[in-house]
Amino acid sequence: MQTGTLITLALYFLLMIGIGLFAWKRSTDTSEGYMLAGRNLHPAVAALSAGASDMSGWLLLGLPGALYAAGLVEAWIGIGLFVGAVANWIIVAPRLRQQTEEMGNALTIPEFLANRFPDKAKTLRVVSGLVIVVFFTVYTAAGLVGGGKLFETAFADILPAGGMSDYMMGIWITALVVLAYTMVGGFLAVSLTDFVQGCIMVVALVLMPLVVMFGPGGTAGGSIEAVAASQPGFLSLTQGLTFLGFVSAVTWGLGYFGQPHIIVRFMAISTVEKVKVARNIGLAWMGVALIGALGVGIAGRAYAQRNGIVLDDPETIFIVLSDLLFHPLITGFLFAALLAAIMSTISSQLLVSSSSLTEDFYRLFLRKHASEREAVNVGRICVALVAVAAIFIARDPNSEVLGLVSNAWAGFGAAFGPLIILALTWDRMTGAGAVAGLLTGAAVVGIWIALGWNSDFINGQGLYEIVPGFIASWLAIVLVSKATEGHKAHA
């Protein structure tokens, strides 16, 4: 590892910790400050924070790796995600910002659901809190796997033989830096670091494909066509695409409605009127980032074939190109972009999990009258506990980022997606319907994964588990709500 790369990474880590210390001085005196930054986020910060926490290492590892291996047909995932994000900003964002404040100034999604359906308040808080903690622990593990892969690929053999592996060192360094600024600075630190990280990510995703295509030994001209000739259909959006494969790819967008770490940003925007500004900024950022990720995968495959490079793990293409094509200082910046994608998501997930454990378990069952300072400190302890559990899950170096992310994404999308949409838009929904939808969505996804049916989807053949889970959850909410409407309790 070149000295310049290490210098750039060290500066990046110091910047993240510095932001955490700044936020610690500004917004950690109360639960609302620690968990929602006092509901006073600037639209640009909220937008890039939502985008950066959404995309994670999947944007620079999973998606380019899928395109590298299978071709342009994998772009349907990105298309589905963009459409889903547009719908999320239009349907959920303004309503959630308004209603969470009106209904008891809810600080977490479970608390909002409890206030919306007071007859099932405790059940909703417990069940939704459990779903959040379980799936976010898996999701956080996916991010740590990305950090481990970066260190394993780029920092190979920097540790003495017989000690900790480069992979595990990557996991621990990633986790410790995230813990440092998340535990200290709370939601404001997470949001501000996400803003900076979002800027770094989009610059890297614009820079990388351009250099790969037009730099020395680049792929502009016949190289991409050569890949298409050797692998027919590589540049086709439909080659080898089955009906189930198409449905599974585009329905990734359904997951947006139920991702607590994304929609919690909507709750923190300073005013409802500024949601539209945040939406425009966020979608512009997302469009550029997705196009850049597609470019990394396609151009990276052409570059590798032209130069005789063989990758054992396609998900490392961004890392390999960063190391091969750039000055060490720029390589460090690109590695920082990858860590930014990973850490922005991990920090958001840790904080949402911590908030749920604090507000929906500790304050609900153990210390109902806990002081604000006590609640903030308990939240910090919970951040560390979830991180330790995620490290344990991520310890297998053969884990795939895309596979772990797809499972957690489906779990949230099916459990919370229909629940959030209908809670915000359908007055006839009941508390019993909410509980039924939450349990049904989570159960269907869990059973689908337990039976191994998700492996067919990952291999491009079967149906993504979010589809049956989302449909089953929606039906459960509607049917149970209609059946119990006459018994609906009034707050």
HUPEVEN-V998075 format. One line per field, one symbol per residue. ss: DSSP state (~ for helix, > for strand, _ for the rest). psi: psi as a letter, one per 30 degrees, with the letter a starting at -180 (. if undefined). A space follows every 10 residues. Layout:
ss: ???
psi: ???
This chain:
ss: __~~~~~~~~ ~~~~~~~~~~ ~~~~~~~___ ~~~~~~~~~_ >_~~~~~~~~ ~~~~~~~~__ _~~~~~~~~~ _~~~~~~~~~ ~~~~~~~~~~ ~~~~~~~~~~ ~~______~~ ~~~~~~_~~~ ~~~~~~~~~~ ~~~~~~~~~~ ~~~~~~~~~~ ~~~~______ _____~~~~~ ~~~~~~~~~~ ~~~~~~~~~~ ~~~~~~~~~~ ~~~~~~~~~~ ~~~~______ __~~~~~~~~ __________ __~~~~~~~~ ~~~~~~~~_~ ~~~~~~~~>_ _~~~~~~~~~ ~~~~~~~~~~ ~~~~~~~~~~ ~~~~~~____ ___~~~~~~~ ~~~~~__~~~ ~~~~~~~~~~ ~~~~~~~~~~ ~~~~~~~~~~ ~~~~~~____ _~~~~~~~~~ ~~~~~~~~~~ ~~~_______ ~~~~~~~~~~ ~~~~~~~~~~ ~~~~~_____ ~~~~~~~~~~ ~~~~~~~~~~ ___~~~~~__ ____~~~~~~ ~~~~~~~~~~ ~~~~~~~___ _
psi: kkeeeeeeee eeeeeeeeee eeeefehgfl eeeefghghh kkeeeeefee eefeeafeef deeeeeeeef afffffeeee eeeeeeeeee eeeeeeeeee eeighkflee eeeeeeiffh eeeeeeeeee eeeeefeeee eeeeeeeeee eeefhkgflk kfakleeeee eeeeeeeeee feeefbeeee eeeeeeeeee eeeefeeeee eeefakglgk bfeeeeeeef ikgegkffkg jleeeeeeef gefffefgje feffeeffke leffeeeeee eeeeeeeeee eeeeeeeeee eeeeeeghkk kejffgeeee eeeeflkeee eeeeeeeeee eeeeeeeeee eeeeeeeeef eefeeeifhk leeeeeeeee eeeeeeeeee eeeffjfgkk eeeeeeeeee eeeeefdeee eeeffjffkl eeeeeeeeee eeeeeeeeee fgffeeeegg eakkffeeee eeeeeeeeee eefgefgkkk .
